[in-house]
Amino acid sequence: LLRPANVVTAAADVLAGCAAAQLASGEAHVLPWLLASTCCLYGGGIVLNDFFDRNLDAVERPERPIPSGRISAGTAAAIGFILLAAGIAFASLATAAACLIATAISGSVLLYDIWGKHQKFFGPINMGTCRALNLLLGVAAVPAAITTRLPLALLPLVYIAAVTAVSRGEVRGGKREVAFISLAAICAVVASLILIGAHSALALVIIGLLAWRVIPPFFRAYREPVPRLIRLAVRAGVLSLVLLNAAIAASFSNILYSLIILGIAVLAALLARAFSVT
C-alpha cells in the first residue's frame, strides 16, 4: 500500500534541498524532522491515491491492496490522513517555513488525489508541483535560502510532470505526441542540470547516469507507446528521480550529500524488487 521504493525517494528530495541551501552542521538538528515529514507526506499521498482510486482499481488493477480486500477502504483513508497530519507536525518541529511548505504539500497531494489526476493537462503539473515543493521542504531547513533556490524547484516539477503524463498510458497504452513531449521535457531537465553542475565532475557523472537510465526507456515508449514499454519508462523515471536529486546536491555541496542520496537510490532499487512502484 505504501510503495516503500517510492517513499524513500522522497528523502532524496529533502536531502537535495538541504544541500542546495548549504545547511550548516550547526543547523543539522532539523534534518531528521524534515526526513520524517517527507516520508509521512509521501506515504499519506500514496495511500489516499489508492483510496480515491479504489473503484477504478477494482476494474483495472484488482490486485491492489484495497480492491483485493487486504485492507479496508476506511482503514486506508485513516492511515492516509494520519500520515499527512504527522508530516505537517514533524515539519513544524524543524522550521516555520518547513511547516508552511508541508501544509502546501498536503494540499497539493489532496488536490491531485481527488481531482487533479483526472485532468489531462493539470494533473501532471499538479503531481510535479508536489515533488517541487518536496525539494523546497529541504531548502526550508535554511529559510533564507528559499528565495534564491526557488528556481531549482522547476527541475523536479518538469521531470515528474513528464513521468506522470506518460504514466496515463500504463493500462491501455499512450499517445506518441504525449510520449514525445515527455521525452523532450526529460531531455530539457538533463540539459539544465548540465548547465547547473558544469563545474562539478561528480555532478556531470551523475547526470550522465541519469540520462542513461531515463532517456532510452522514454524513447522506446515514444516509438511504441504500448503499456509494457510505458510501465518500464515510468518505473525508470520514478526510481531515477533520486539521481536528479544527487546531481543537484553535487552541484551545490560536498560529496557527502550525493553519496547518501545515491545510497537511497540503491535502497529504492532493492525495494522495487519486492514492492510495486506504480
N, C-alpha and C positions, 0 to 999 in steps of 0.2 A: 504493500500500500504506500509506503514512504519512498520507495525507489532510492535506496541508500547511495547508489552510484551518483545520482543526480544531486542529492543533498550535500555530499562532501564537496562538490564543485562550487557550491555557494561560499564555502570558506575561502576558496581561492579568490573570489571576487573581493572579499573583505581584506585579505592579505595584500592583494594588488593595490587596493585603495590606500591602505596604510603605508605601503612602500612609496606610492606616488606622493602622499602627504609628507613623507620623510618623518615618520613617527620616531621620536627620540626615545632612548632607553628609559628615561625618567617618566615617560608617559605610557609605557608599555602595559601598565596595570589595567588599561581599558580594553586591551585586545581580547582577553578571554570572554568578557561580556559581549563584545561585538561578534565573536565567533559563535557563541551560544545563541545570540539573537538571530543571526542569519540562518543557522541551521533550523531553528524553530519556524522562522518565517517561510523558508523554502518548503520545509516539510508540511506545514499547515496548508500552503498553497496547493501542493500536490494532492493531499488528502481531499481538500474541498473541491478540487478539479474533478476527482473521481466521483465525489458525492453528487455534484451538479450534473455530471455526465452519466449517472447510473442507468437511466432509462435507455439512452442511446447505446451504452456499453452492453446492455442486456441483449441487444441485437447484433452489434458489430464486434464486441470483444467480451463475450460471456465468461471468459477465463479470468477476468479481473476480479479482485477481492470482493467487491460489493455485489455485482450480479451473480457471482458464483456462490454467494451465501457464506463465505468465510468470515465476513464481518457485516454487521447490520448497518444500514444507512444512517440510523440515528447515532450509533457509536462513532462512525466515521466523521460525521458532522461535528460531534462534540470534540473529538480529538483535533480536528482541523482548527476550530475556533480557539480552543485552549492553546494550541501551538502559536497561533498568530498573537494572542494576548501575551504569551510568555516572551515572544520575540520582541515586542514593544517594551515589556518590563525589563528585559535584560539590556536592551539598548539604553534605557533611561539610567542605568547604573554606570554607563560609560560617559556620555556627554549629552547635554540637552539637544544639540544638533542631531546626534545619532537617534535620539528618541523621536524627533520630528520626521527624520527620514524613514525610520522603521514604521512609523504610522502611515507615511505616504506609500511605503511598500505594501503594507496590509491593504490599503485602499485600492492600489493598483491590482493586487492579486485578486481581490474580490470582484473588482470590475471585470477582470479578464474571465474569471471562472463563471460568473453569472451571465455576462453579456458580451464582453469584448471578443471572446474566442469564436463567436458566431458571425463576426463581422469580417468580410473578406479583406478589406484594407486596414481597418483599425486594429484588428486582432493581433497581427504580427507586431505592430508598433507598440501595442499595449504590453505584450509579453517582453519585447525588447526593453521597454521602459522599466519593467520590474528588475531586470538584470542591471540596467544602468544605475538605478537607484541603489542596488545592492553594492556596486562598486563605490558609490558615494557614501554608503554606510561606513566603509572602511576609511575613506577620506575624512569622515566626520570625527575620527579619532583626534584629528587636529583641526578644529572648526575653522580656523583662519585660512586653511588651505582649500576650502571648498570652492571659493570663487575662482582661484587660479587653476584648479584641476577640473573644473566643471566640464570643459570640452572633451576630456577623456571619456566621459560617460557616453559619448556618441559611438564609441567603438563597440562596446557590448550591445548597445541599442540596435545598431545596424546589423551586427553579426547575428544576434538572436532573432531579430525580425526576419532575416533571411532563412534561418533554420526553421522558424515557425511557419513561414509561408510555404516552404516545401513540404513540411510535415502534414499538411492538409491532404496530401495525396497518398498517405500511408495505407489506406484501406482500399480505395477504388482507383488509385493512380492519379497522376497530376497532369498539369498542362506545361508544355515546353516553354511558353513565354514566362510563366512563373518561375520555373527552374532556371531559366536564363537570367532573369533579374536577380534571383537569389545568388547565383554563381557570380554575377558581376559585383554584387554587394560584398560577398566574401572576399573577392579579389581586391576591392577598394579598401577593405579593412586591413588586409595584409599589406597593401601599399602604404597605407597611413602608418602602420606600425613600423615599417622600414624607415620612414621619414623621422619618426619619433625616436627610434632606437639606433639610428645610424652610427652613433658614437660608441656603441657598446657591442663588442664582438659576441658576448653571450646572448644579448638580445637578438642579434641577427641569426644566430644558430637556432634559437628557439622559434623565431619567426619562420625560418626555413622549414623546421619540423612541422609547424602549424600548417603551412601551405601544403606540404607533402601529405598531411593527414586529411585535410578537408577538400582541397580543390579537386583531386581526382574523383572522389565519390560524387561530388556535386556536379562535375562534368558528365559523369556517367548517367546521373539522374536527369540531366538536361537532354542528353542524346536519346535516352529511352526512359521516360517518366513512368515506369511501372512500379507497383507497390514495393516489390522486393528491393529494388535499387534506391527508391526513396527512403525506405526504412534504414538502409545502410548509410545513406547520406546524413540522415537525421541523427543516427547513433554516433557517427563520426563527429558531427557538428556539436552535439551536446557534450561529449567527452573531451573534445579538443578546446572547448572554451577555457579550460584550465591552462592550456598553452598560451592563449591570448593574454590571460592574466599574468603568467610567468614572464612574457615578453614586456608587459607594462612594468612589472616590478624590476626587471633587469635594466630598463631604460631610466629608472629614477632612483634606484637604491643599490645596495650591495648585493652580493651573490646569495646571501643567506635567505632572503625572501624568495628568490627564484627557486632555490633548492627545495625549500619547504613546499612551495606551490607545485613543483614537479613531482615531489613525493605524493602530493594529493592526487596528481594525475595517475600515478601508478596505482594508488589505492582505489581510485574510481574505476580504472580498468579491471582490477581484480574483482571488485564488487559487481561490475557489469556482467561478469561471467555467471554470477549466481542470481542476480536480480534483473528484472526488466528495466530499461531506461526510457521506454515510451509507453 
